[in-house]
């Protein structure tokens, strides 16, 4: 998704600039829309994982058996 956005964003900006007679202000105001949506998604859609309680031990996410297996 990041690569697609990095490719399509500038392409859309070039097309918008060509269509509007190189109106930079219009292009930047249109660019505010996805930026605002991204901020709203982060603010209202992303939740922090719950932290372990004080003194609670967490298991290491990688087990020794997994390390000894050959990679594919």
Secondary structure by P-SEA (a helix, b strand, c coil): caaaaaaaaaaaaaaaaaaaccaaaaaaaaaaaaaaaaaaaaaccccccccccccccccccccccccccccc
